[in-house]
Amino acid sequence: MEKAKYQIEVNANICKGCGYCKEVCNKDVFATADKFNSQGYKPNVAVHSENCVGCLRCVYICPDFAINLKEAC
């Protein structure tokens, strides 16, 4: 199996769960968490980071700057 080229991280403490990242990602990387964060929102989480192709759409659309993308080592 090929190793993932990109790693997506969502800062759950600042994510408000707007879902924009899920809307623009056609690789099903994101899902809504089961638990609330400290602000009372259910944040989005990267459940399939291995599917990421590095298009950066999620990073650009996030209004809270809660998504970080980096190349996997």
Order of alpha helices (4+ residues) and beta strands (2+ residues): beta-alpha-beta-beta-alpha-beta
